[in-house]
Amino acid sequence: MIHNIKLKIYSILAATLAITGFASCEKEKSINSNISTVKELYYPEVGKYLKLQPATTAVVSFEWSPARAEDGSLVMYEVAFDTLGGDFQRPIYTIASNGNGVQNALSLSHKILNSIASKAGIQPSTSGSLQWTVIASKGLNEKKAEASRTIVVERPSGFTEIPSSVFITGAATEGGADLANAQPMRLNADGVFEIFTRLKAGAFQFVDRNNGTPVTYSIQGTRLAEGGDNQQAAEKIYRIRLDFANAAAEMTEITGVGVFASAYNKTIGTLAYAGNGTWKSTNIPIAYYDFGSWKDDRFKFQFLTADAGGTAGVQYYGSVNQSNSTPPDANTPAAYYSIVPVDNSQWDFTYKYPAGSDGKTGDFTLQMNAAADYNYKLTVH
């Protein structure tokens, strides 16, 4: 009996030792972190000149030859950037490659590259050189590529960090000096923030958020600057545009808004500013132009403007479509009523009145604020 117990104990010990030995072998196998270095950098080529456009979706592609893991497993990659002459011991910026670091390629946006250039001391409106290389890794084992390359970047005159949102605030604004009531500006497709608003006498400035301690901006001539504020002398209505990518600013006074009838080649009614980027008017007479064999029912909107020097101008706003062949009805999609800047042609980019509007009157509303795409509404009665 004792002999059998001893055999069982020895069997258990032997099995335990075998399992331990196997686990030890597996552990030794799993910690093999030997990798080769990246042998070649493919793209961008040496000395590639890049004119950065951080307000766009433009990207720069980086590519290199793959490193190899001795055990055949995955190798991770980071692209490292340094100043010209740097040794990458303390790179100014590192970023994982595509696919969360597993691909031997990186698509880097102009926005991030502009930020890297700023960290390297390259000033806005100037060009300078950056070094880049690739660091391959497996576990704690890291190996820098056998080579590095230089690219030359030209930074725009604008801000390195472009805010995701911008508001206007201050005693002169429609929202007043309470930051929580700051009015949001609309981000256009070209990366420019815009607002149609009324300013009265007093101070105003721009902020990147309407709570806490925001970053502030002001207009200095035609330039956009960080910090400071602006003083408005008298009540006026403006279209304000802030271009952070180019540090540019523009304030255009809106002196009048009207409904422009194409066939008459003039405005047939004016709209009054109602606040928050909205113009309204009621009971504007609608009269199609009679050409004898047919009547014309096309219209768009005319904005009368004045620049900072007082020079008068005209800007038309109309349809996203160059031609709309049929009047709108209950099934017309909302996009039909969108408003965009258009050219000064008499007939193009116009809308049509709803069928049966001839001889009646219309209530018009133009909504030009950040709540939605710019649009118009028309009620005929």
C-alpha positions in Angstrom: 0.0 0.0 0.0 2.8 2.3 1.0 4.6 1.4 -2.2 1.6 2.4 -4.3 1.3 5.7 -2.5 5.0 6.4 -3.2 4.5 5.6 -6.8 1.6 8.0 -7.0 3.6 10.8 -5.3 6.5 10.2 -7.7 4.2 10.3 -10.7 2.6 13.6 -9.6 6.1 15.1 -9.0 7.3 13.9 -12.4 4.2 15.3 -14.1 4.6 18.6 -12.2 8.3 18.8 -13.2 7.4 18.0 -16.8 4.7 20.7 -16.9 7.1 23.2 -15.3 9.8 22.4 -17.7 7.4 22.7 -20.7 6.1 26.0 -19.3 9.7 27.2 -18.9 10.5 26.3 -22.5 7.4 28.0 -23.6 8.3 31.1 -21.6 11.8 31.1 -23.0 10.3 30.8 -26.5 7.7 33.6 -25.9 10.3 36.1 -24.8 12.3 36.0 -27.9 12.2 39.6 -28.9 15.1 39.6 -31.4 14.3 41.7 -34.5 16.2 43.1 -37.4 16.5 46.8 -38.1 14.6 48.7 -40.8 17.0 48.6 -43.7 15.6 51.2 -46.1 13.4 54.3 -46.0 11.4 54.6 -49.2 9.3 57.8 -49.0 9.3 60.8 -48.8 12.5 61.0 -50.8 15.5 62.9 -49.3 14.9 66.6 -49.2 11.2 66.4 -50.2 9.7 69.9 -50.1 6.2 70.1 -48.5 4.1 73.2 -48.5 1.8 72.5 -45.5 -1.9 73.2 -45.7 -3.1 72.3 -42.2 -6.7 73.5 -42.7 -7.2 70.8 -45.4 -7.4 67.0 -45.2 -4.0 66.7 -47.1 -1.6 63.9 -45.8 2.0 62.9 -46.4 2.8 59.2 -46.9 5.9 57.7 -45.2 7.0 54.2 -46.2 9.9 51.9 -45.3 11.1 48.3 -45.6 9.8 45.9 -43.0 11.8 44.7 -40.0 11.8 41.0 -39.2 11.1 39.3 -35.9 13.3 36.2 -35.2 10.2 34.2 -34.0 8.1 35.3 -37.0 5.7 37.4 -34.9 4.6 41.0 -35.5 6.9 44.0 -35.3 5.6 47.4 -34.2 6.7 50.7 -35.8 7.0 54.3 -34.7 8.1 57.2 -36.9 10.3 59.6 -35.0 11.0 63.2 -35.9 13.9 65.3 -34.7 15.5 68.7 -35.5 18.2 68.8 -38.2 21.4 67.2 -36.8 19.5 65.5 -34.0 20.4 61.9 -33.0 16.8 60.8 -32.1 17.8 60.0 -28.5 15.1 62.4 -27.5 13.0 62.9 -30.6 10.6 65.9 -30.7 7.7 63.7 -31.8 6.9 60.0 -32.3 3.8 58.5 -33.8 2.7 54.9 -34.4 2.4 53.7 -37.9 -0.8 52.9 -39.7 -2.8 50.0 -38.3 -2.1 50.9 -34.7 1.6 50.5 -35.4 1.8 47.2 -37.3 2.1 48.5 -40.9 5.4 49.7 -42.5 3.7 52.9 -43.6 2.3 56.1 -42.1 -0.3 58.6 -43.4 0.4 61.8 -41.5 -1.9 64.9 -41.8 -0.5 68.3 -42.7 -2.1 69.5 -39.5 0.1 67.2 -37.3 3.2 67.9 -39.5 2.6 71.6 -39.0 2.6 71.0 -35.2 5.8 69.0 -35.4 7.4 71.8 -37.4 6.4 74.2 -34.7 8.0 72.0 -32.0 11.2 72.0 -34.1 11.3 75.8 -33.9 10.2 76.5 -37.5 8.2 79.7 -37.5 5.0 80.4 -39.4 5.5 81.8 -42.9 9.0 80.2 -43.1 10.5 76.9 -44.2 12.8 74.6 -42.4 14.2 71.0 -42.2 13.0 68.0 -40.2 14.7 64.7 -39.8 12.7 61.5 -39.6 13.5 57.8 -39.1 11.6 54.6 -38.0 11.9 52.8 -34.7 11.0 49.1 -34.9 10.1 47.3 -31.7 9.1 44.0 -30.2 8.4 44.0 -26.5 11.1 46.1 -24.8 13.5 45.6 -27.7 13.7 48.8 -29.9 15.9 49.3 -32.9 16.3 52.5 -34.8 16.4 52.3 -38.6 19.9 52.2 -40.2 19.2 55.5 -41.9 17.3 58.8 -41.4 16.0 61.3 -44.0 15.4 65.0 -44.2 12.3 66.7 -45.4 11.8 70.5 -45.9 8.5 71.9 -44.8 7.0 75.4 -45.4 4.6 76.5 -42.7 1.7 78.7 -43.5 1.2 82.0 -41.7 -1.6 80.7 -39.6 -1.9 79.1 -36.2 -0.3 75.8 -35.4 -3.4 74.6 -33.5 -6.7 75.4 -35.3 -9.6 75.4 -32.8 -12.5 73.0 -33.4 -15.0 75.7 -32.5 -15.0 79.5 -32.3 -17.4 81.9 -30.6 -17.8 85.7 -30.5 -18.4 87.4 -27.2 -18.3 90.8 -25.5 -20.5 93.8 -24.6 -20.8 94.7 -28.3 -22.2 91.3 -29.3 -25.7 90.0 -29.5 -24.9 87.6 -26.7 -23.4 90.3 -24.4 -20.4 89.9 -22.1 -21.6 86.6 -20.5 -19.3 83.9 -21.9 -22.0 81.3 -21.6 -24.1 83.3 -24.2 -21.3 83.7 -26.7 -22.5 83.1 -30.3 -21.0 80.2 -32.2 -19.4 80.8 -35.5 -20.0 78.4 -38.4 -17.0 76.4 -39.8 -17.2 76.5 -43.6 -15.8 73.8 -45.9 -12.7 75.8 -46.6 -11.7 75.8 -42.9 -12.8 79.4 -42.3 -15.1 80.3 -39.4 -17.9 82.7 -40.3 -20.7 84.5 -38.6 -23.4 87.0 -39.6 -24.1 89.2 -36.6 -24.9 92.7 -35.3 -22.4 94.6 -33.3 -23.2 97.7 -31.2 -20.7 100.1 -29.5 -18.4 98.3 -27.2 -15.8 95.6 -26.9 -15.8 92.1 -28.5 -13.4 89.2 -29.0 -13.3 85.7 -30.2 -12.9 82.5 -28.0 -12.4 78.8 -28.6 -15.1 77.8 -26.1 -17.9 79.4 -24.2 -16.9 78.2 -20.7 -13.9 78.0 -18.4 -10.9 80.0 -19.4 -10.8 80.0 -23.2 -8.1 81.0 -25.6 -9.0 84.5 -27.0 -8.4 86.1 -30.4 -8.8 89.5 -31.9 -8.7 91.1 -35.3 -5.7 93.4 -36.0 -6.3 95.1 -39.3 -6.6 92.1 -41.7 -4.7 89.7 -39.4 -6.0 87.4 -36.8 -4.1 87.5 -33.5 -4.1 85.5 -30.3 -5.2 87.6 -27.3 -6.5 91.2 -27.2 -10.0 92.4 -28.1 -11.7 94.8 -30.5 -13.7 98.0 -30.1 -16.9 98.6 -32.1 -17.8 102.3 -32.5 -21.4 102.1 -33.8 -24.1 99.6 -34.4 -23.7 97.7 -37.7 -24.4 94.3 -39.2 -21.4 92.2 -40.3 -20.2 89.1 -42.0 -17.0 88.1 -40.1 -14.6 85.5 -41.4 -11.6 84.1 -39.4 -9.0 82.1 -41.3 -6.8 80.4 -38.7 -4.8 78.5 -41.3 -3.6 81.8 -42.7 -4.0 84.1 -39.6 -6.3 86.3 -41.7 -9.5 88.1 -40.7 -12.2 89.9 -42.6 -15.1 92.1 -41.5 -17.6 93.0 -44.2 -20.6 95.2 -43.4 -24.0 94.1 -44.6 -25.9 97.2 -45.6 -28.9 95.6 -47.2 -30.5 92.2 -48.1 -33.2 91.8 -50.8 -35.0 89.3 -52.9 -33.5 89.5 -56.4 -36.0 88.6 -59.2 -34.0 87.4 -62.3 -36.3 88.5 -65.1 -36.7 92.0 -63.5 -32.9 92.1 -62.9 -33.5 93.9 -59.6 -34.6 93.3 -56.0 -38.4 93.2 -55.5 -38.4 93.5 -51.7 -36.0 94.0 -48.8 -35.5 91.9 -45.7 -34.8 93.2 -42.2 -32.2 91.9 -39.8 -33.9 90.0 -37.0 -30.9 88.9 -34.9 -28.8 85.7 -34.7 -27.9 85.8 -38.4 -31.5 85.9 -39.6 -33.3 88.2 -42.0 -37.1 88.3 -42.3 -39.8 90.2 -44.2 -43.5 89.7 -44.7 -45.9 90.4 -47.5 -43.4 90.9 -50.3 -45.4 91.0 -53.6 -44.7 88.1 -56.0 -45.2 88.8 -59.6 -43.9 86.5 -62.3 -42.4 88.4 -65.3 -44.6 87.9 -68.4 -42.6 87.2 -71.6 -45.9 86.7 -73.5 -45.6 83.0 -74.2 -44.4 82.1 -70.8 -43.7 83.6 -67.3 -40.5 83.6 -65.4 -40.4 82.8 -61.7 -36.7 82.7 -60.8 -35.1 84.5 -57.8 -32.2 84.5 -55.5 -30.9 86.8 -52.7 -28.8 90.0 -53.0 -26.5 91.2 -50.2 -25.2 94.8 -50.4 -21.9 95.1 -48.6 -19.2 97.6 -47.7 -15.6 96.6 -46.9 -13.3 98.1 -44.2 -12.6 101.1 -46.4 -16.2 101.8 -47.2 -16.2 100.5 -50.8 -19.6 99.2 -51.8 -20.1 95.7 -53.2 -22.7 93.1 -54.0 -22.7 89.4 -53.1 -25.4 87.1 -54.3 -26.6 84.0 -52.4 -28.5 81.3 -54.1 -29.0 77.6 -54.9 -26.4 74.9 -54.9 -27.8 74.0 -58.3 -27.0 76.0 -61.4 -30.5 75.4 -62.7 -33.7 74.3 -61.0 -36.3 73.2 -63.6 -39.4 72.7 -61.5 -41.0 74.7 -58.7 -40.7 73.2 -55.1 -43.5 71.3 -53.6 -44.2 69.2 -50.5 -41.8 66.5 -51.7 -38.9 68.8 -52.4 -35.9 67.8 -50.3 -34.5 70.2 -47.7 -31.3 70.6 -49.7 -33.2 72.7 -52.3 -33.5 75.5 -49.8 -29.8 75.6 -48.9 -28.1 79.0 -49.5 -24.5 79.3 -50.7 -22.5 82.2 -52.2 -23.1 82.4 -56.0 -21.9 84.5 -58.9 -23.6 87.6 -60.2 -25.2 86.0 -63.2 -28.8 87.1 -63.8 -30.3 83.6 -64.4 -28.1 81.0 -62.8 -28.2 79.5 -59.3 -31.8 80.7 -58.7 -34.8 79.2 -57.0 -38.4 79.1 -58.2 -41.5 80.2 -56.3 -43.9 77.4 -55.4 -46.5 76.8 -58.1 -49.4 79.2 -58.0 -47.5 82.0 -56.3 -48.0 84.6 -59.1 -50.0 87.6 -57.8 -49.7 86.6 -54.2 -47.4 87.8 -51.4 -44.6 85.9 -49.6 -43.0 85.9 -46.1 -39.3 85.3 -46.4 -36.8 84.1 -43.8 -33.1 83.8 -44.3 -31.2 81.8 -41.7 -27.5 82.4 -41.8 -26.1 81.0 -38.5 -24.3 78.0 -37.1 -27.5 76.2 -36.1 -27.7 74.5 -39.6 -26.7 74.9 -43.2 -27.6 78.4 -44.4 -31.2 78.2 -45.8 -34.3 80.1 -46.6 -38.0 79.7 -45.9 -40.9 81.1 -47.9 -44.6 81.1 -47.0 -46.9 82.2 -49.8 -50.3 83.6 -49.0 
